[in-house]
């Protein structure tokens, strides 16, 4: 249920440049759960389409010059904004526009009500699930909601991110680590990554991101930005999606073993001051239970 303007339990913030497919999903999800007035969109490049799409949310326009240290600058800004918003909200959700924090309907309450009962002064790390478009069995196009036409997910430790923040901490570039020294992985909390949720959208998005890195003019080793933005690290698109059918199909939907493995390996990340857990590659995919259909 959409909350009214007095809701100050949780805000969500992201940064976007032109990714309208994902922005629409982000705004539908958090706008419905939190109220658009509690959603903050950093509009990198002040794109008119982003401003129009995010009407009713808080849009922060910033210059859009290409820069090889883009990701470093982005997280410096997001850390500052999270720290400021935390003075006004109990919890702040921060992440990329193609990442959504979702509470399993099995919890029996909405995300805002659930977070009202979570103690402050901590960081929550949802379990990462990557929505994959099984093009061999999912022919339907996405018209609005993603879950329904798409039902398959793979375990994605890389996207088990410490992204629900209610304490003072620094988040590392990419959002994968924080300086918070405890690991809270609530049973019903997930982070859904949408990059591979729709084959046509993937091709379009990767073309745009490859164009950005080409404009920057820096190589993979020189640029403070993810490898996936570079054409040479992209691979062949159709083969990438065909490979999802070859992943091991696991029965049921029991995520407890994955959370336990996160807890067992949690500790300092060398001498960096950050904390982390192991992020192995799992050859495991699941079909989402019916209760998730239509959530976003």
C-alpha positions as CSV (number, residue, x, y, z in Angstrom):
1,X,0.0,0.0,0.0
2,X,1.3,3.4,-0.9
3,X,2.3,5.5,2.2
4,X,1.3,9.1,2.7
5,X,3.6,12.1,2.8
6,X,4.3,11.7,6.5
7,X,6.2,8.5,6.0
8,X,9.8,9.1,7.2
9,X,10.8,5.5,7.9
10,X,12.6,4.8,4.6
11,X,13.8,6.7,1.5
12,X,15.4,5.3,-1.7
13,X,18.0,6.9,-3.8
14,X,19.6,6.0,-7.2
15,X,21.6,7.6,-9.9
16,X,20.6,7.2,-13.6
17,X,21.6,8.3,-17.0
18,X,19.0,7.6,-19.7
19,X,18.2,4.0,-18.5
20,X,14.4,4.5,-18.8
21,X,13.4,0.9,-18.8
22,X,15.0,0.4,-15.4
23,X,14.0,3.8,-14.1
24,X,10.4,3.0,-14.7
25,X,10.7,-0.2,-12.8
26,X,12.6,1.5,-10.0
27,X,9.9,4.3,-9.7
28,X,7.0,1.8,-9.9
29,X,8.5,-0.3,-7.1
30,X,9.7,2.4,-4.7
31,X,7.1,4.9,-5.6
32,X,4.3,2.5,-4.7
33,X,6.0,1.2,-1.5
34,X,7.4,4.5,-0.2
35,X,5.6,7.3,-2.0
36,X,7.4,9.1,-4.8
37,X,8.0,12.0,-2.5
38,X,10.5,9.7,-0.6
39,X,12.3,8.7,-3.8
40,X,15.5,10.6,-4.9
41,X,16.8,10.3,-8.4
42,X,20.2,11.8,-9.3
43,X,19.9,12.7,-13.0
44,X,23.4,12.4,-14.4
45,X,23.4,14.7,-17.4
46,X,20.1,16.3,-16.6
47,X,18.3,14.3,-19.2
48,X,14.8,15.6,-20.0
49,X,13.3,12.1,-20.3
50,X,14.6,11.2,-16.9
51,X,13.1,14.4,-15.4
52,X,9.7,13.7,-17.0
53,X,9.7,10.0,-16.0
54,X,10.6,10.9,-12.4
55,X,7.8,13.5,-12.0
56,X,6.7,13.5,-8.3
57,X,10.0,12.2,-7.1
58,X,13.0,14.4,-6.0
59,X,15.2,14.9,-9.0
60,X,18.8,16.1,-8.5
61,X,20.4,17.2,-11.8
62,X,24.2,17.0,-12.1
63,X,26.6,17.6,-15.1
64,X,26.9,14.7,-17.4
65,X,30.5,15.0,-18.6
66,X,32.1,11.6,-19.3
67,X,35.0,10.9,-16.9
68,X,37.2,7.9,-16.4
69,X,36.6,8.0,-12.6
70,X,32.9,8.1,-13.0
71,X,32.1,5.3,-10.5
72,X,34.4,6.8,-7.9
73,X,32.8,10.2,-8.2
74,X,29.3,8.6,-8.2
75,X,29.8,6.8,-4.9
76,X,31.4,9.8,-3.3
77,X,28.2,11.7,-4.1
78,X,25.9,8.9,-3.1
79,X,27.7,8.4,0.2
80,X,27.2,12.1,1.0
81,X,23.5,12.0,0.0
82,X,22.8,8.9,2.1
83,X,24.5,10.5,5.1
84,X,22.4,13.6,4.7
85,X,19.1,11.7,4.2
86,X,19.8,9.5,7.1
87,X,19.2,12.5,9.3
88,X,15.6,12.7,8.1
89,X,14.7,9.0,7.6
90,X,15.3,5.9,9.7
91,X,16.6,3.9,6.7
92,X,18.0,4.8,3.3
93,X,18.0,2.3,0.4
94,X,20.8,3.1,-2.0
95,X,21.9,1.3,-5.2
96,X,21.9,1.2,-9.0
97,X,18.8,1.8,-10.9
98,X,18.6,-1.8,-12.1
99,X,18.6,-3.1,-8.5
100,X,15.5,-3.4,-6.3
101,X,15.2,-4.3,-2.7
102,X,12.2,-6.6,-2.3
103,X,10.5,-8.1,0.8
104,X,9.2,-11.6,0.3
105,X,5.4,-11.4,0.6
106,X,5.8,-14.4,2.9
107,X,6.8,-11.8,5.6
108,X,3.2,-10.8,5.8
109,X,3.7,-7.0,5.8
110,X,4.9,-4.3,3.5
111,X,8.5,-3.1,3.3
112,X,7.9,0.2,5.2
113,X,6.0,-1.5,8.1
114,X,8.7,-4.2,8.2
115,X,11.5,-1.7,8.4
116,X,9.7,0.2,11.2
117,X,10.5,-2.9,13.4
118,X,14.1,-3.1,12.4
119,X,16.5,-1.6,14.9
120,X,18.4,1.5,13.7
121,X,22.2,1.9,13.6
122,X,22.8,-1.0,11.3
123,X,23.3,-2.0,7.7
124,X,21.1,-4.6,6.1
125,X,22.4,-6.9,3.3
126,X,19.7,-8.5,1.2
127,X,20.5,-11.7,-0.6
128,X,21.2,-11.0,-4.2
129,X,19.0,-12.7,-6.9
130,X,19.6,-12.0,-10.6
131,X,16.5,-12.1,-12.8
132,X,17.4,-13.9,-16.0
133,X,15.4,-13.9,-19.2
134,X,15.1,-17.6,-20.2
135,X,14.5,-16.8,-23.9
136,X,13.9,-20.6,-24.5
137,X,10.8,-20.7,-22.4
138,X,9.8,-17.0,-21.8
139,X,8.7,-15.5,-25.1
140,X,6.5,-12.7,-23.8
141,X,7.6,-9.1,-23.9
142,X,7.6,-7.0,-20.8
143,X,4.9,-4.4,-21.0
144,X,4.9,-3.1,-17.4
145,X,5.6,-5.6,-14.6
146,X,8.8,-7.7,-14.9
147,X,8.0,-10.5,-12.5
148,X,5.4,-12.7,-14.2
149,X,6.8,-12.7,-17.7
150,X,10.1,-13.4,-16.0
151,X,10.2,-16.1,-13.3
152,X,13.8,-17.4,-13.3
153,X,16.5,-16.1,-11.0
154,X,20.1,-17.2,-10.4
155,X,22.0,-16.8,-7.1
156,X,24.1,-13.7,-7.4
157,X,26.4,-13.1,-4.4
158,X,27.9,-10.1,-6.3
159,X,24.6,-8.4,-5.8
160,X,24.2,-9.3,-2.1
161,X,24.9,-5.6,-1.3
162,X,24.9,-3.8,2.0
163,X,22.3,-1.3,0.7
164,X,19.8,-0.5,3.5
165,X,21.6,1.9,5.7
166,X,20.6,3.4,9.1
167,X,24.0,4.1,10.6
168,X,27.0,6.2,9.7
169,X,29.2,4.2,7.4
170,X,31.1,4.5,4.2
171,X,30.0,2.4,1.2
172,X,32.8,1.3,-1.2
173,X,32.7,2.1,-4.9
174,X,30.2,-0.2,-6.6
175,X,28.2,-0.6,-3.4
176,X,29.6,-4.0,-2.6
177,X,31.3,-3.3,0.8
178,X,30.9,-1.0,3.8
179,X,32.9,-0.1,6.9
180,X,30.1,-1.6,9.1
181,X,31.6,-4.5,11.0
182,X,28.5,-6.7,11.3
183,X,26.5,-8.7,8.8
184,X,22.7,-8.5,8.9
185,X,21.0,-10.7,6.3
186,X,17.3,-10.8,7.2
187,X,15.4,-13.9,6.1
188,X,12.8,-12.3,3.8
189,X,14.9,-9.5,2.2
190,X,16.3,-9.8,-1.4
191,X,18.1,-7.6,-3.9
192,X,16.9,-8.3,-7.4
193,X,19.3,-7.4,-10.2
194,X,17.5,-6.7,-13.5
195,X,20.4,-6.3,-16.0
196,X,19.5,-9.7,-17.7
197,X,15.8,-9.6,-17.2
198,X,15.0,-8.8,-20.8
199,X,17.1,-9.6,-23.9
200,X,16.1,-6.7,-26.1
201,X,16.6,-4.2,-23.3
202,X,20.0,-5.7,-22.5
203,X,21.2,-5.2,-26.1
204,X,20.0,-1.6,-26.1
205,X,21.5,-0.8,-22.7
206,X,24.9,-2.4,-23.4
207,X,25.1,-0.4,-26.7
208,X,24.6,2.8,-24.8
209,X,27.1,1.9,-22.0
210,X,29.7,0.9,-24.6
211,X,29.3,4.3,-26.2
212,X,29.9,6.0,-22.9
213,X,33.2,4.2,-22.3
214,X,34.3,4.8,-25.9
215,X,33.7,8.6,-25.2
216,X,35.8,8.4,-22.0
217,X,38.7,7.0,-24.0
218,X,40.2,5.0,-21.1
219,X,40.8,1.3,-21.0
220,X,39.4,-1.2,-18.5
221,X,42.5,-1.0,-16.2
222,X,42.6,2.7,-16.2
223,X,38.9,3.5,-15.6
224,X,37.2,3.4,-12.2
225,X,34.1,1.8,-13.7
226,X,32.8,-1.8,-14.0
227,X,34.2,-4.1,-16.7
228,X,30.7,-4.7,-18.0
229,X,30.6,-1.2,-19.5
230,X,33.4,-2.0,-22.0
231,X,32.7,-3.6,-25.4
232,X,35.7,-5.8,-25.2
233,X,34.3,-7.4,-22.0
234,X,30.8,-7.8,-23.3
235,X,30.9,-11.1,-25.2
236,X,28.2,-12.3,-27.6
237,X,24.7,-11.3,-26.4
238,X,22.7,-14.2,-27.7
239,X,25.2,-16.7,-26.3
240,X,25.0,-15.0,-22.9
241,X,21.3,-15.6,-22.7
242,X,21.3,-19.0,-24.3
243,X,23.6,-20.1,-21.5
244,X,21.0,-19.5,-18.8
245,X,19.2,-22.6,-19.9
246,X,22.3,-24.7,-19.1
247,X,22.4,-23.6,-15.4
248,X,21.4,-26.2,-12.9
249,X,17.7,-25.9,-12.0
250,X,17.2,-26.2,-8.2
251,X,13.9,-27.3,-6.7
252,X,12.0,-25.2,-4.2
253,X,13.1,-21.8,-3.0
254,X,15.2,-22.3,0.2
255,X,17.7,-19.5,0.4
256,X,18.9,-20.2,4.0
257,X,22.0,-22.1,3.0
258,X,23.3,-19.1,0.9
259,X,22.8,-16.7,3.8
260,X,24.6,-19.0,6.2
261,X,27.6,-19.1,3.8
262,X,27.6,-15.3,3.7
263,X,27.7,-15.3,7.5
264,X,30.5,-17.9,7.8
265,X,32.9,-16.0,5.5
266,X,32.2,-12.5,6.7
267,X,35.2,-10.5,8.0
268,X,37.6,-7.7,7.3
269,X,38.5,-7.1,3.6
270,X,42.3,-7.0,4.0
271,X,43.6,-3.7,5.4
272,X,41.0,-1.6,3.6
273,X,38.8,-0.8,6.5
274,X,35.8,-2.5,4.7
275,X,34.1,-5.8,5.5
276,X,33.0,-8.4,3.1
277,X,32.0,-12.1,2.6
278,X,32.9,-14.6,-0.1
279,X,31.1,-14.2,-3.4
280,X,31.5,-17.6,-5.2
281,X,29.9,-18.3,-8.6
282,X,26.9,-20.6,-8.1
283,X,25.7,-22.8,-11.0
284,X,22.1,-22.5,-9.6
285,X,18.9,-21.1,-10.8
286,X,15.4,-21.1,-9.3
287,X,11.9,-20.5,-10.4
288,X,10.3,-17.8,-8.2
289,X,7.2,-18.9,-6.3
290,X,3.9,-17.4,-7.5
291,X,3.8,-15.0,-4.6
292,X,6.5,-12.9,-6.3
293,X,4.6,-12.4,-9.6
294,X,3.7,-8.7,-10.2
295,X,5.8,-7.3,-7.3
296,X,7.7,-5.1,-9.8
